[in-house]
């Protein structure tokens, strides 16, 4: 295993892992809702799994916050807000009938 790659080490903090989980969950939710065909959008109960993945990604991103404010801390906060919007979009896709 590569020494600098903490993406696969679940006990270590990884900002990349959190972002990949959240964005991957968003694209998965879009695919499950039938996104490419706008006239065929529908809700799917399998999107709950993408919601759980997005929550896991948000938790991984939140682990990367530092106690003292810095520009890195501000960047992580921006990622958290973006992942909150991803969660809202997945919930909106869940409510489609």
Jmol script that loads the backbone (N, CA, C; Angstrom):
load data "model"
ATOM      1  N   UNK A   1       0.838  -1.165   0.000  1.00  0.00           N
ATOM      2  CA  UNK A   1       0.000   0.000   0.000  1.00  0.00           C
ATOM      3  C   UNK A   1       0.895   1.243   0.000  1.00  0.00           C
ATOM      4  N   UNK A   2       0.483   2.244  -0.706  1.00  0.00           N
ATOM      5  CA  UNK A   2       1.262   3.472  -0.782  1.00  0.00           C
ATOM      6  C   UNK A   2       1.221   4.217   0.545  1.00  0.00           C
ATOM      7  N   UNK A   3       2.362   4.744   1.013  1.00  0.00           N
ATOM      8  CA  UNK A   3       2.390   5.368   2.326  1.00  0.00           C
ATOM      9  C   UNK A   3       1.629   6.690   2.398  1.00  0.00           C
ATOM     10  N   UNK A   4       1.529   7.443   1.330  1.00  0.00           N
ATOM     11  CA  UNK A   4       0.875   8.747   1.370  1.00  0.00           C
ATOM     12  C   UNK A   4      -0.604   8.706   1.034  1.00  0.00           C
ATOM     13  N   UNK A   5      -1.143   7.534   0.759  1.00  0.00           N
ATOM     14  CA  UNK A   5      -2.523   7.411   0.320  1.00  0.00           C
ATOM     15  C   UNK A   5      -3.418   7.020   1.500  1.00  0.00           C
ATOM     16  N   UNK A   6      -4.116   7.994   2.069  1.00  0.00           N
ATOM     17  CA  UNK A   6      -4.992   7.707   3.204  1.00  0.00           C
ATOM     18  C   UNK A   6      -6.440   7.527   2.757  1.00  0.00           C
ATOM     19  N   UNK A   7      -6.680   7.457   1.470  1.00  0.00           N
ATOM     20  CA  UNK A   7      -8.038   7.312   0.954  1.00  0.00           C
ATOM     21  C   UNK A   7      -8.668   6.003   1.392  1.00  0.00           C
ATOM     22  N   UNK A   8      -7.881   4.936   1.430  1.00  0.00           N
ATOM     23  CA  UNK A   8      -8.421   3.617   1.757  1.00  0.00           C
ATOM     24  C   UNK A   8      -8.276   3.267   3.237  1.00  0.00           C
ATOM     25  N   UNK A   9      -7.616   4.109   4.002  1.00  0.00           N
ATOM     26  CA  UNK A   9      -7.465   3.874   5.445  1.00  0.00           C
ATOM     27  C   UNK A   9      -8.604   4.578   6.163  1.00  0.00           C
ATOM     28  N   UNK A  10      -9.599   3.829   6.604  1.00  0.00           N
ATOM     29  CA  UNK A  10     -10.820   4.413   7.149  1.00  0.00           C
ATOM     30  C   UNK A  10     -10.608   5.081   8.502  1.00  0.00           C
ATOM     31  N   UNK A  11      -9.559   4.724   9.219  1.00  0.00           N
ATOM     32  CA  UNK A  11      -9.320   5.345  10.519  1.00  0.00           C
ATOM     33  C   UNK A  11      -8.647   6.710  10.404  1.00  0.00           C
ATOM     34  N   UNK A  12      -8.061   7.004   9.265  1.00  0.00           N
ATOM     35  CA  UNK A  12      -7.408   8.301   9.067  1.00  0.00           C
ATOM     36  C   UNK A  12      -8.365   9.271   8.393  1.00  0.00           C
ATOM     37  N   UNK A  13      -8.172  10.554   8.682  1.00  0.00           N
ATOM     38  CA  UNK A  13      -8.990  11.590   8.065  1.00  0.00           C
ATOM     39  C   UNK A  13      -8.623  11.707   6.590  1.00  0.00           C
ATOM     40  N   UNK A  14      -9.643  11.870   5.757  1.00  0.00           N
ATOM     41  CA  UNK A  14      -9.396  12.031   4.329  1.00  0.00           C
ATOM     42  C   UNK A  14     -10.471  12.938   3.742  1.00  0.00           C
ATOM     43  N   UNK A  15     -10.061  14.125   3.345  1.00  0.00           N
ATOM     44  CA  UNK A  15     -10.992  15.058   2.724  1.00  0.00           C
ATOM     45  C   UNK A  15     -11.429  14.552   1.359  1.00  0.00           C
ATOM     46  N   UNK A  16     -10.522  13.931   0.638  1.00  0.00           N
ATOM     47  CA  UNK A  16     -10.840  13.391  -0.681  1.00  0.00           C
ATOM     48  C   UNK A  16     -11.899  12.298  -0.591  1.00  0.00           C
ATOM     49  N   UNK A  17     -11.810  11.440   0.415  1.00  0.00           N
ATOM     50  CA  UNK A  17     -12.791  10.364   0.574  1.00  0.00           C
ATOM     51  C   UNK A  17     -14.190  10.932   0.828  1.00  0.00           C
ATOM     52  N   UNK A  18     -14.281  11.966   1.647  1.00  0.00           N
ATOM     53  CA  UNK A  18     -15.575  12.580   1.919  1.00  0.00           C
ATOM     54  C   UNK A  18     -16.184  13.202   0.686  1.00  0.00           C
ATOM     55  N   UNK A  19     -15.369  13.887  -0.099  1.00  0.00           N
ATOM     56  CA  UNK A  19     -15.877  14.541  -1.306  1.00  0.00           C
ATOM     57  C   UNK A  19     -16.293  13.504  -2.341  1.00  0.00           C
ATOM     58  N   UNK A  20     -15.495  12.466  -2.514  1.00  0.00           N
ATOM     59  CA  UNK A  20     -15.816  11.423  -3.497  1.00  0.00           C
ATOM     60  C   UNK A  20     -17.100  10.693  -3.106  1.00  0.00           C
ATOM     61  N   UNK A  21     -17.285  10.413  -1.821  1.00  0.00           N
ATOM     62  CA  UNK A  21     -18.508   9.748  -1.382  1.00  0.00           C
ATOM     63  C   UNK A  21     -19.731  10.613  -1.635  1.00  0.00           C
ATOM     64  N   UNK A  22     -19.647  11.903  -1.320  1.00  0.00           N
ATOM     65  CA  UNK A  22     -20.802  12.785  -1.487  1.00  0.00           C
ATOM     66  C   UNK A  22     -21.150  12.994  -2.959  1.00  0.00           C
ATOM     67  N   UNK A  23     -20.156  13.271  -3.768  1.00  0.00           N
ATOM     68  CA  UNK A  23     -20.412  13.513  -5.199  1.00  0.00           C
ATOM     69  C   UNK A  23     -20.855  12.230  -5.887  1.00  0.00           C
ATOM     70  N   UNK A  24     -20.253  11.108  -5.508  1.00  0.00           N
ATOM     71  CA  UNK A  24     -20.674   9.823  -6.064  1.00  0.00           C
ATOM     72  C   UNK A  24     -22.105   9.479  -5.683  1.00  0.00           C
ATOM     73  N   UNK A  25     -22.488   9.791  -4.456  1.00  0.00           N
ATOM     74  CA  UNK A  25     -23.867   9.556  -4.022  1.00  0.00           C
ATOM     75  C   UNK A  25     -24.831  10.442  -4.796  1.00  0.00           C
ATOM     76  N   UNK A  26     -24.421  11.672  -5.077  1.00  0.00           N
ATOM     77  CA  UNK A  26     -25.282  12.576  -5.841  1.00  0.00           C
ATOM     78  C   UNK A  26     -25.502  12.061  -7.254  1.00  0.00           C
ATOM     79  N   UNK A  27     -24.440  11.651  -7.920  1.00  0.00           N
ATOM     80  CA  UNK A  27     -24.593  11.119  -9.275  1.00  0.00           C
ATOM     81  C   UNK A  27     -25.355   9.800  -9.274  1.00  0.00           C
ATOM     82  N   UNK A  28     -25.177   8.986  -8.229  1.00  0.00           N
ATOM     83  CA  UNK A  28     -25.951   7.761  -8.114  1.00  0.00           C
ATOM     84  C   UNK A  28     -27.441   8.042  -7.932  1.00  0.00           C
ATOM     85  N   UNK A  29     -27.755   9.056  -7.135  1.00  0.00           N
ATOM     86  CA  UNK A  29     -29.161   9.428  -6.941  1.00  0.00           C
ATOM     87  C   UNK A  29     -29.772   9.957  -8.233  1.00  0.00           C
ATOM     88  N   UNK A  30     -28.981  10.718  -8.987  1.00  0.00           N
ATOM     89  CA  UNK A  30     -29.482  11.199 -10.278  1.00  0.00           C
ATOM     90  C   UNK A  30     -29.762  10.040 -11.226  1.00  0.00           C
ATOM     91  N   UNK A  31     -28.868   9.072 -11.238  1.00  0.00           N
ATOM     92  CA  UNK A  31     -29.066   7.912 -12.102  1.00  0.00           C
ATOM     93  C   UNK A  31     -30.269   7.080 -11.685  1.00  0.00           C
ATOM     94  N   UNK A  32     -30.462   6.907 -10.381  1.00  0.00           N
ATOM     95  CA  UNK A  32     -31.609   6.134  -9.895  1.00  0.00           C
ATOM     96  C   UNK A  32     -32.933   6.847 -10.144  1.00  0.00           C
ATOM     97  N   UNK A  33     -32.895   8.175 -10.219  1.00  0.00           N
ATOM     98  CA  UNK A  33     -34.123   8.933 -10.472  1.00  0.00           C
ATOM     99  C   UNK A  33     -34.442   9.013 -11.956  1.00  0.00           C
ATOM    100  N   UNK A  34     -33.586   8.493 -12.803  1.00  0.00           N
ATOM    101  CA  UNK A  34     -33.823   8.520 -14.246  1.00  0.00           C
ATOM    102  C   UNK A  34     -33.516   9.866 -14.855  1.00  0.00           C
ATOM    103  N   UNK A  35     -32.411  10.480 -14.457  1.00  0.00           N
ATOM    104  CA  UNK A  35     -32.117  11.854 -14.834  1.00  0.00           C
ATOM    105  C   UNK A  35     -31.939  12.126 -16.325  1.00  0.00           C
ATOM    106  N   UNK A  36     -31.234  11.332 -17.091  1.00  0.00           N
ATOM    107  CA  UNK A  36     -31.022  11.767 -18.477  1.00  0.00           C
ATOM    108  C   UNK A  36     -32.313  12.051 -19.238  1.00  0.00           C
ATOM    109  N   UNK A  37     -33.371  11.332 -18.936  1.00  0.00           N
ATOM    110  CA  UNK A  37     -34.658  11.576 -19.588  1.00  0.00           C
ATOM    111  C   UNK A  37     -35.508  12.408 -18.640  1.00  0.00           C
ATOM    112  N   UNK A  38     -35.652  13.691 -18.901  1.00  0.00           N
ATOM    113  CA  UNK A  38     -36.325  14.613 -18.004  1.00  0.00           C
ATOM    114  C   UNK A  38     -37.814  14.299 -17.864  1.00  0.00           C
ATOM    115  N   UNK A  39     -38.408  13.666 -18.855  1.00  0.00           N
ATOM    116  CA  UNK A  39     -39.833  13.331 -18.797  1.00  0.00           C
ATOM    117  C   UNK A  39     -40.094  12.057 -18.007  1.00  0.00           C
ATOM    118  N   UNK A  40     -39.047  11.368 -17.623  1.00  0.00           N
ATOM    119  CA  UNK A  40     -39.191  10.083 -16.951  1.00  0.00           C
ATOM    120  C   UNK A  40     -38.632  10.119 -15.526  1.00  0.00           C
ATOM    121  N   UNK A  41     -38.576  11.294 -14.892  1.00  0.00           N
ATOM    122  CA  UNK A  41     -38.058  11.380 -13.529  1.00  0.00           C
ATOM    123  C   UNK A  41     -39.012  10.704 -12.559  1.00  0.00           C
ATOM    124  N   UNK A  42     -38.463   9.925 -11.657  1.00  0.00           N
ATOM    125  CA  UNK A  42     -39.272   9.225 -10.666  1.00  0.00           C
ATOM    126  C   UNK A  42     -38.434   9.018  -9.409  1.00  0.00           C
ATOM    127  N   UNK A  43     -39.091   8.825  -8.290  1.00  0.00           N
ATOM    128  CA  UNK A  43     -38.405   8.529  -7.045  1.00  0.00           C
ATOM    129  C   UNK A  43     -38.159   7.038  -6.907  1.00  0.00           C
ATOM    130  N   UNK A  44     -37.090   6.690  -6.246  1.00  0.00           N
ATOM    131  CA  UNK A  44     -36.760   5.287  -6.037  1.00  0.00           C
ATOM    132  C   UNK A  44     -36.415   5.085  -4.566  1.00  0.00           C
ATOM    133  N   UNK A  45     -36.863   3.979  -4.003  1.00  0.00           N
ATOM    134  CA  UNK A  45     -36.550   3.691  -2.601  1.00  0.00           C
ATOM    135  C   UNK A  45     -35.074   3.355  -2.413  1.00  0.00           C
ATOM    136  N   UNK A  46     -34.370   3.006  -3.478  1.00  0.00           N
ATOM    137  CA  UNK A  46     -32.940   2.720  -3.404  1.00  0.00           C
ATOM    138  C   UNK A  46     -32.121   3.984  -3.186  1.00  0.00           C
ATOM    139  N   UNK A  47     -32.757   5.132  -3.379  1.00  0.00           N
ATOM    140  CA  UNK A  47     -32.035   6.385  -3.168  1.00  0.00           C
ATOM    141  C   UNK A  47     -31.728   6.632  -1.700  1.00  0.00           C
ATOM    142  N   UNK A  48     -32.355   5.883  -0.816  1.00  0.00           N
ATOM    143  CA  UNK A  48     -32.031   5.999   0.609  1.00  0.00           C
ATOM    144  C   UNK A  48     -30.580   5.594   0.837  1.00  0.00           C
ATOM    145  N   UNK A  49     -30.097   4.608   0.075  1.00  0.00           N
ATOM    146  CA  UNK A  49     -28.688   4.207   0.187  1.00  0.00           C
ATOM    147  C   UNK A  49     -27.760   5.332  -0.242  1.00  0.00           C
ATOM    148  N   UNK A  50     -28.153   6.076  -1.268  1.00  0.00           N
ATOM    149  CA  UNK A  50     -27.317   7.206  -1.681  1.00  0.00           C
ATOM    150  C   UNK A  50     -27.355   8.304  -0.632  1.00  0.00           C
ATOM    151  N   UNK A  51     -28.476   8.448   0.064  1.00  0.00           N
ATOM    152  CA  UNK A  51     -28.564   9.417   1.151  1.00  0.00           C
ATOM    153  C   UNK A  51     -27.614   9.031   2.287  1.00  0.00           C
ATOM    154  N   UNK A  52     -27.550   7.745   2.602  1.00  0.00           N
ATOM    155  CA  UNK A  52     -26.631   7.271   3.644  1.00  0.00           C
ATOM    156  C   UNK A  52     -25.177   7.495   3.217  1.00  0.00           C
ATOM    157  N   UNK A  53     -24.870   7.236   1.950  1.00  0.00           N
ATOM    158  CA  UNK A  53     -23.514   7.481   1.454  1.00  0.00           C
ATOM    159  C   UNK A  53     -23.146   8.958   1.522  1.00  0.00           C
ATOM    160  N   UNK A  54     -24.093   9.833   1.195  1.00  0.00           N
ATOM    161  CA  UNK A  54     -23.836  11.267   1.271  1.00  0.00           C
ATOM    162  C   UNK A  54     -23.626  11.708   2.719  1.00  0.00           C
ATOM    163  N   UNK A  55     -24.393  11.132   3.647  1.00  0.00           N
ATOM    164  CA  UNK A  55     -24.195  11.447   5.068  1.00  0.00           C
ATOM    165  C   UNK A  55     -22.826  10.962   5.557  1.00  0.00           C
ATOM    166  N   UNK A  56     -22.411   9.785   5.095  1.00  0.00           N
ATOM    167  CA  UNK A  56     -21.096   9.274   5.453  1.00  0.00           C
ATOM    168  C   UNK A  56     -20.009  10.196   4.904  1.00  0.00           C
ATOM    169  N   UNK A  57     -20.168  10.651   3.665  1.00  0.00           N
ATOM    170  CA  UNK A  57     -19.206  11.580   3.084  1.00  0.00           C
ATOM    171  C   UNK A  57     -19.156  12.891   3.837  1.00  0.00           C
ATOM    172  N   UNK A  58     -20.310  13.383   4.292  1.00  0.00           N
ATOM    173  CA  UNK A  58     -20.326  14.617   5.068  1.00  0.00           C
ATOM    174  C   UNK A  58     -19.637  14.422   6.415  1.00  0.00           C
ATOM    175  N   UNK A  59     -19.817  13.263   7.001  1.00  0.00           N
ATOM    176  CA  UNK A  59     -19.120  12.966   8.253  1.00  0.00           C
ATOM    177  C   UNK A  59     -17.619  12.895   8.068  1.00  0.00           C
ATOM    178  N   UNK A  60     -17.189  12.290   6.968  1.00  0.00           N
ATOM    179  CA  UNK A  60     -15.755  12.228   6.684  1.00  0.00           C
ATOM    180  C   UNK A  60     -15.168  13.624   6.461  1.00  0.00           C
ATOM    181  N   UNK A  61     -15.925  14.482   5.798  1.00  0.00           N
ATOM    182  CA  UNK A  61     -15.449  15.844   5.584  1.00  0.00           C
ATOM    183  C   UNK A  61     -15.406  16.606   6.900  1.00  0.00           C
ATOM    184  N   UNK A  62     -16.398  16.400   7.750  1.00  0.00           N
ATOM    185  CA  UNK A  62     -16.436  17.093   9.039  1.00  0.00           C
ATOM    186  C   UNK A  62     -15.292  16.657   9.945  1.00  0.00           C
ATOM    187  N   UNK A  63     -14.813  15.442   9.781  1.00  0.00           N
ATOM    188  CA  UNK A  63     -13.663  14.985  10.573  1.00  0.00           C
ATOM    189  C   UNK A  63     -12.408  15.786  10.272  1.00  0.00           C
ATOM    190  N   UNK A  64     -12.343  16.395   9.108  1.00  0.00           N
ATOM    191  CA  UNK A  64     -11.148  17.126   8.686  1.00  0.00           C
ATOM    192  C   UNK A  64     -11.096  18.559   9.215  1.00  0.00           C
ATOM    193  N   UNK A  65     -12.139  18.992   9.926  1.00  0.00           N
ATOM    194  CA  UNK A  65     -12.122  20.341  10.493  1.00  0.00           C
ATOM    195  C   UNK A  65     -11.028  20.454  11.547  1.00  0.00           C
ATOM    196  N   UNK A  66     -10.397  21.608  11.601  1.00  0.00           N
ATOM    197  CA  UNK A  66      -9.370  21.865  12.607  1.00  0.00           C
ATOM    198  C   UNK A  66      -9.963  22.717  13.719  1.00  0.00           C
ATOM    199  N   UNK A  67      -9.331  22.698  14.879  1.00  0.00           N
ATOM    200  CA  UNK A  67      -9.841  23.469  16.008  1.00  0.00           C
ATOM    201  C   UNK A  67      -9.632  24.969  15.805  1.00  0.00           C
ATOM    202  N   UNK A  68      -8.520  25.356  15.243  1.00  0.00           N
ATOM    203  CA  UNK A  68      -8.241  26.770  15.013  1.00  0.00           C
ATOM    204  C   UNK A  68      -8.628  27.143  13.594  1.00  0.00           C
ATOM    205  N   UNK A  69      -9.093  28.361  13.426  1.00  0.00           N
ATOM    206  CA  UNK A  69      -9.518  28.818  12.118  1.00  0.00           C
ATOM    207  C   UNK A  69      -8.301  29.048  11.237  1.00  0.00           C
ATOM    208  N   UNK A  70      -8.399  28.618   9.998  1.00  0.00           N
ATOM    209  CA  UNK A  70      -7.380  28.868   8.977  1.00  0.00           C
ATOM    210  C   UNK A  70      -8.079  28.820   7.623  1.00  0.00           C
ATOM    211  N   UNK A  71      -7.343  29.054   6.578  1.00  0.00           N
ATOM    212  CA  UNK A  71      -7.936  28.967   5.240  1.00  0.00           C
ATOM    213  C   UNK A  71      -8.336  27.532   4.907  1.00  0.00           C
ATOM    214  N   UNK A  72      -7.593  26.565   5.435  1.00  0.00           N
ATOM    215  CA  UNK A  72      -7.971  25.160   5.243  1.00  0.00           C
ATOM    216  C   UNK A  72      -9.313  24.889   5.915  1.00  0.00           C
ATOM    217  N   UNK A  73      -9.490  25.413   7.131  1.00  0.00           N
ATOM    218  CA  UNK A  73     -10.749  25.260   7.851  1.00  0.00           C
ATOM    219  C   UNK A  73     -11.900  25.896   7.066  1.00  0.00           C
ATOM    220  N   UNK A  74     -11.660  27.053   6.480  1.00  0.00           N
ATOM    221  CA  UNK A  74     -12.690  27.723   5.675  1.00  0.00           C
ATOM    222  C   UNK A  74     -13.041  26.895   4.440  1.00  0.00           C
ATOM    223  N   UNK A  75     -12.050  26.293   3.809  1.00  0.00           N
ATOM    224  CA  UNK A  75     -12.310  25.439   2.652  1.00  0.00           C
ATOM    225  C   UNK A  75     -13.127  24.216   3.010  1.00  0.00           C
ATOM    226  N   UNK A  76     -12.830  23.619   4.151  1.00  0.00           N
ATOM    227  CA  UNK A  76     -13.605  22.460   4.601  1.00  0.00           C
ATOM    228  C   UNK A  76     -15.037  22.877   4.893  1.00  0.00           C
ATOM    229  N   UNK A  77     -15.234  24.069   5.460  1.00  0.00           N
ATOM    230  CA  UNK A  77     -16.590  24.565   5.718  1.00  0.00           C
ATOM    231  C   UNK A  77     -17.361  24.750   4.407  1.00  0.00           C
ATOM    232  N   UNK A  78     -16.692  25.241   3.374  1.00  0.00           N
ATOM    233  CA  UNK A  78     -17.344  25.399   2.066  1.00  0.00           C
ATOM    234  C   UNK A  78     -17.738  24.036   1.512  1.00  0.00           C
ATOM    235  N   UNK A  79     -16.862  23.034   1.664  1.00  0.00           N
ATOM    236  CA  UNK A  79     -17.206  21.683   1.225  1.00  0.00           C
ATOM    237  C   UNK A  79     -18.400  21.138   2.014  1.00  0.00           C
ATOM    238  N   UNK A  80     -18.462  21.430   3.299  1.00  0.00           N
ATOM    239  CA  UNK A  80     -19.595  20.968   4.108  1.00  0.00           C
ATOM    240  C   UNK A  80     -20.902  21.599   3.639  1.00  0.00           C
ATOM    241  N   UNK A  81     -20.871  22.880   3.314  1.00  0.00           N
ATOM    242  CA  UNK A  81     -22.078  23.533   2.801  1.00  0.00           C
ATOM    243  C   UNK A  81     -22.494  22.942   1.453  1.00  0.00           C
ATOM    244  N   UNK A  82     -21.511  22.637   0.597  1.00  0.00           N
ATOM    245  CA  UNK A  82     -21.824  22.018  -0.692  1.00  0.00           C
ATOM    246  C   UNK A  82     -22.435  20.630  -0.493  1.00  0.00           C
ATOM    247  N   UNK A  83     -21.915  19.879   0.470  1.00  0.00           N
ATOM    248  CA  UNK A  83     -22.464  18.554   0.730  1.00  0.00           C
ATOM    249  C   UNK A  83     -23.848  18.641   1.365  1.00  0.00           C
ATOM    250  N   UNK A  84     -24.125  19.704   2.104  1.00  0.00           N
ATOM    251  CA  UNK A  84     -25.468  19.921   2.619  1.00  0.00           C
ATOM    252  C   UNK A  84     -26.457  20.152   1.476  1.00  0.00           C
ATOM    253  N   UNK A  85     -26.018  20.864   0.438  1.00  0.00           N
ATOM    254  CA  UNK A  85     -26.866  21.054  -0.745  1.00  0.00           C
ATOM    255  C   UNK A  85     -27.066  19.734  -1.489  1.00  0.00           C
ATOM    256  N   UNK A  86     -26.040  18.885  -1.512  1.00  0.00           N
ATOM    257  CA  UNK A  86     -26.178  17.567  -2.128  1.00  0.00           C
ATOM    258  C   UNK A  86     -27.215  16.747  -1.362  1.00  0.00           C
ATOM    259  N   UNK A  87     -27.176  16.808  -0.029  1.00  0.00           N
ATOM    260  CA  UNK A  87     -28.176  16.094   0.768  1.00  0.00           C
ATOM    261  C   UNK A  87     -29.580  16.599   0.471  1.00  0.00           C
ATOM    262  N   UNK A  88     -29.735  17.908   0.350  1.00  0.00           N
ATOM    263  CA  UNK A  88     -31.051  18.469   0.044  1.00  0.00           C
ATOM    264  C   UNK A  88     -31.530  18.029  -1.337  1.00  0.00           C
ATOM    265  N   UNK A  89     -30.619  17.963  -2.299  1.00  0.00           N
ATOM    266  CA  UNK A  89     -31.001  17.521  -3.640  1.00  0.00           C
ATOM    267  C   UNK A  89     -31.414  16.050  -3.642  1.00  0.00           C
ATOM    268  N   UNK A  90     -30.720  15.222  -2.872  1.00  0.00           N
ATOM    269  CA  UNK A  90     -31.085  13.807  -2.812  1.00  0.00           C
ATOM    270  C   UNK A  90     -32.449  13.636  -2.150  1.00  0.00           C
ATOM    271  N   UNK A  91     -32.708  14.403  -1.104  1.00  0.00           N
ATOM    272  CA  UNK A  91     -34.026  14.327  -0.462  1.00  0.00           C
ATOM    273  C   UNK A  91     -35.108  14.801  -1.425  1.00  0.00           C
ATOM    274  N   UNK A  92     -34.818  15.831  -2.211  1.00  0.00           N
ATOM    275  CA  UNK A  92     -35.787  16.304  -3.209  1.00  0.00           C
ATOM    276  C   UNK A  92     -36.039  15.236  -4.265  1.00  0.00           C
ATOM    277  N   UNK A  93     -35.000  14.520  -4.683  1.00  0.00           N
ATOM    278  CA  UNK A  93     -35.181  13.447  -5.651  1.00  0.00           C
ATOM    279  C   UNK A  93     -35.955  12.279  -5.050  1.00  0.00           C
ATOM    280  N   UNK A  94     -35.811  12.067  -3.741  1.00  0.00           N
ATOM    281  CA  UNK A  94     -36.562  11.003  -3.061  1.00  0.00           C
ATOM    282  C   UNK A  94     -38.052  11.283  -3.054  1.00  0.00           C
ATOM    283  N   UNK A  95     -38.431  12.544  -3.003  1.00  0.00           N
ATOM    284  CA  UNK A  95     -39.840  12.875  -2.879  1.00  0.00           C
ATOM    285  C   UNK A  95     -40.568  12.924  -4.217  1.00  0.00           C
ATOM    286  N   UNK A  96     -39.865  12.727  -5.316  1.00  0.00           N
ATOM    287  CA  UNK A  96     -40.533  12.678  -6.612  1.00  0.00           C
ATOM    288  C   UNK A  96     -41.453  11.468  -6.679  1.00  0.00           C
ATOM    289  N   UNK A  97     -42.571  11.645  -7.289  1.00  0.00           N
ATOM    290  CA  UNK A  97     -43.480  10.490  -7.407  1.00  0.00           C
ATOM    291  C   UNK A  97     -43.603  10.020  -8.835  1.00  0.00           C
TER     292      UNK A  97
END
end "model"
wireframe off; spacefill off
backbone 0.3
color backbone group
